[in-house]
Amino acid sequence: MIYNILMCIFVFLFIFVLIVYLVGKSLPVEHVASLSRVFLSSPDIIYGKIKNFKDYPLWRPNLKFIEPITEISWKETDSHKNVMTYSFIRDERNRLIESKIMNEDKPFGGSWTFDLKSVSGGTELTITENGKVFSPIFRFVSKFIFGHTSTITTYLSYMEKELESSVKNK
């Protein structure tokens, strides 16, 4: 009896993982996701927050350590001790910044473009992720469980808290 139950569980798990793999394999490796938010700050202030990667751990609680490599490149260590290397590959002061994951040995890669636009009363920040997810299983999870915009949403929330904190501290 227990043997039959265990076999059923094993078969179910095998079929489930196979379906996740096959669905993930059918998804494209590359994706584009974009979100915008308006902040009551100038493009100059937001640009400065994005550009100053050395201060990221001060306002992004998911980061524990930043190791500068050059003026435009750095390594981030997150709260799970994962290390990623980034570099700014485009920079148009107060208008646009693009950062790219430089690691080629990770299950994902790509870039984020930060587009800053002055609007009435503040700045609209649009983050566009041009992502690549190499593992079919991680592709499935990224698309259907986390969603391609979840990291952008988190980043925008951290930025909002940082900007509000900066205003209160003045």
N, C-alpha and C positions, 0 to 999 in steps of 0.2 A: 504494500500500500504506500509506504513512505517513498519507496523507490519510484513508483509511478508518479507521485506528486513531484518529486525532485526532477524527474525526466521531463514532465510537462513544463515546469518552471524553466529548465535549461533550454528546451525547444522554444518556448515563448521568448526568452531573452535573446537567443540566437536569431530568431526571426525579426525581433524588434531592432537589434543592432544591424542586421542585414538591410532592413528597410531604411533605417536612418542613413546608412552608408550609401545605398543606391539613390535615395532622394538627394543627399548631399553631392554625390557624383554628378547628378543631372543639373545641379546649379552651376552658374558660371563662376570661375575663379575670381573674377574682378566684379566689383560693385561700386556704385556711387550713392552716397547718402548725404543729405544736407539739412541743416536746421538753422534758424535765425532767431535772434532775440534782440530787443531794443534795451539799451542801458542808458541811464541818465548821466552819462559821462562823455567826455570828448573822445574823438578818435585817438588823440595823442596819448591820453591816459591808458586806454585799452591796449593800444599798440605797445606802449611801454611795459604793461603787465605781460603781454604775450612774448615780447622780445627778451625780457629779462629772465631767462630760464634759471639763473642761479637762485632766484627767490621762489621758484615754484613750490618747494616743500613748505614754505610759509603760508600758502593759501590753498594748496591742493593736498588735502590730508591723505590721499591715496599714495603720495610719494614720500619716501623716507630719506632719500639722498640724491644729490645731483653732483656728478663729477664733470666739470668743464673739460673739454678736449681742446677746442679752439674758441674763437670769438663767436662762431656760428654752430658749433657742434658740442654735444654733451651726452653723457650716459645718465639715465634715470634708473634708480632702484626703487621699486614700488613696495607696498606694504607686504607683499607676498615674496619678497626678495628676488623678483624677476628683474633682470637688467636689460634695458633697451637703449640703443644708440640712435640719436636723432641729429638732424642737421637742418638748418634753414637753407632752402635751395632757391627761394625767391623772396625778395624783400623790397617793397615799395612803401617807404615811410608813411605811416598813418593811413594807409589804404589797403595794403595786401601783404600777407606773409604766408609762405608755404613751408611747412616742415615735413620732413620725410624720415621714415624708419630706415636706418642704414644697415641693419642686420639682415643678412641673407639666410641665416640658419634658423629662423623662427617659423612657426606654422602660419604666420600672417605677415603682411607688409603693406606698404602704401604711403600715402601722404595726406596731410590735412592742409586745406587752404583756408586762411582766415581773411575774410573780406570785410573791410570796415567802410561803412557809409554813413555820412552825416545825415541825420533826420531831425525833424522838429523836436527839440528838447533833448537830444542825445545822439547816440550812435547805434546803428543796426550792425550787429556782428553776425555774419553768416559763416558757419564752418561747414566745409564740404570735405567729406572723406572719400578719397579715391583708394579703395581698399582692395587687397588681394588676400584670399583665404585659400591656402593650398590643400589642407586636409579636408577630405569630403565630410567626415564626421563633424569637424569644427565648423565647416561651411554650413551644415544643417543647423548646428547649435547657434551660430552667429545670426543666421537668417530668422529662424523660427522661435528660438528661446530667448536670446538676449535682444535681438533686433540690431540692425546696423547702426541705429542712431543712439544706442544706450550710452556709449562712451561720450558722445557729443553732448547729450543731455546732462550727464554728470559734470562735464567740463564747464558748460554754461552755468550750471548751478553754483559751482565753486567760484567762477568769475563774478557772478552776481553778489555772492556773499563777500568776496574780497572788495569789490567796488563799494558796497554799502559800508563795510568796515572802514575803508579809507576815508569816506565822507564823514563818518562819525568821529574819527580820530583827528580831524582837522579843526 
